[in-house]
């Protein structure tokens, strides 16, 4: 469901619709650097099935069915209703210009991306120095570093020390497939993850029914939204994401009463 940051070619599509008219691969803003010129690299940001290994590997919405199922909330068929659980709000997102435009071999991605990680950590320290006491305590506890390294290496279940990443333990393939084409972020609760390149501070991490991966949603603050209230949240789709510590249903366990209706425009 939905796109992962790339724009649709068809005008007027709701954000939750996949634009199947797109080519399987699209030219991103990543490049081979050569002496003569820069050649665009085709990246899987527009390829819906690029996340296929993750769909099989994770189950963020938990093993128990919660919610009433997908439904259309207006006569136009443009607003999709789903039940969801708000996990956290994004606090810091890595700067896109730090991502780098040079394609590197799989086994060198982690080392080549050191500047990305260092830049993000520096801004996180600045953010959490003035954050709430609870968030600052979690940040200073050092647990975030273990979770952050789990995101980088594809080990997103902190409770399972013997886990391997979805690519049969190949951390280089994990990095080249996901880390190179997404932005890293840290939430207000000091949870580490990565999501679409269009993710921004203030976007929200949700778990939606029937979605095996967490998703990034952008809250709509329009006064003319009908039904706005504590039990219905109006959002637009940003894209699915991965966040350490919630990929196996941990965030929703025992919280069935905390789910609310999400209206995705």
VENVEN-V15828 format. One record per pair of residues at least 4 apart in sequence whose ideal C-beta (glycine too) atoms are under 6 Angstrom apart, sorted by the first residue. I is the first residue (numbers start at 1). J is the second residue. D is the distance in whole Angstrom. If there is no record, write none. Layout:
i->(I	I)
j->(J	J)
d->(D	D)
This chain:
i->(1	2	2	4	4	5	5	5	5	5	6	6	8	8	9	9	10	13	14	15	15	16	16	16	18	22	24	25	26	27	27	28	28	30	30	30	31	31	31	31	32	32	33	41	43	44	45	53	53	54	54	55	57	58	58	59	59	60	60	60	60	60	61	61	62	62	66	66	66	67	67	70	71	72	73	73	73	74	79	79	80	81	81	82	82	82	83	83	83	84	84	84	85	85	85	85	86	87	87	88	88	88	88	88	89	89	90	90	90	90	91	91	91	91	92	92	92	92	93	93	93	93	94	94	94	94	94	98	98	104	104	104	106	106	106	107	108	109	109	109	110	120	124	128	128	131	131	135	135	138	139	139	144	144	147	147	147	148	150	150	150	151	151	151	153	154	154	155	155	156	156	156	157	157	158	164	165	165	167	167	173	175	176	178	182	182	183	183	184	185	185	186	187	191	192	193	193	193	194	195	195	195	196	196	198	199	199	199	203	203	203	204	204	205	205	206	206	207	207	208	211	213	214	214	215	216	216	216	217	218	218	219	220	225	227	231	231	232	232	233	234	235	236	237	246	246	249)
j->(16	16	237	196	239	45	196	197	198	239	45	46	13	19	19	21	19	17	78	236	237	80	237	264	48	46	47	42	46	40	42	43	45	41	43	101	38	40	41	101	39	103	102	103	181	50	181	57	166	58	213	212	166	212	247	212	249	207	213	214	246	247	207	211	249	252	209	256	259	83	209	82	81	77	79	81	263	79	263	265	264	261	263	208	209	262	209	259	261	206	208	262	207	252	258	259	206	205	251	187	188	189	191	205	188	204	185	187	201	203	127	186	187	188	123	124	127	186	183	185	199	201	98	116	120	183	184	116	119	108	109	112	172	173	176	172	112	113	175	176	175	184	186	136	139	135	136	188	190	190	144	190	148	190	192	244	245	192	155	156	244	192	193	244	171	165	174	163	165	242	244	247	163	248	245	169	171	174	173	174	177	179	180	182	194	195	197	199	194	193	199	192	191	243	244	241	242	243	242	199	216	241	238	239	238	203	216	238	216	218	238	217	219	214	243	215	217	214	252	215	215	240	241	243	240	238	239	241	235	236	238	235	234	234	232	260	261	261	263	262	263	264	265	264	250	251	253)
d->(6	5	4	5	4	6	3	5	4	5	5	4	5	4	6	6	6	5	5	4	4	5	5	5	6	5	6	4	4	4	6	4	6	5	6	6	4	6	6	4	5	5	5	5	5	4	5	6	4	6	6	5	4	6	4	5	6	5	6	5	6	5	5	6	3	5	6	5	6	3	4	6	5	5	4	4	5	5	5	6	5	6	6	5	6	5	5	5	6	5	4	4	5	5	6	5	6	4	5	4	6	5	6	5	5	5	5	6	6	5	6	6	6	5	5	5	5	5	5	5	5	6	6	6	4	5	5	5	5	5	6	5	3	6	5	4	5	6	4	5	6	5	5	5	4	4	5	6	6	4	6	5	6	5	5	4	6	4	4	6	5	5	6	5	5	3	4	5	6	6	5	5	5	5	5	4	6	5	4	5	6	4	6	6	4	6	5	6	5	6	6	5	4	5	5	5	6	3	6	4	5	3	6	4	6	5	5	6	5	5	6	5	6	5	6	5	5	6	6	6	6	4	5	5	5	4	6	5	4	5	5	6	4	5	5	5	6	5	6	5	5	6	5	6	5	4	6)
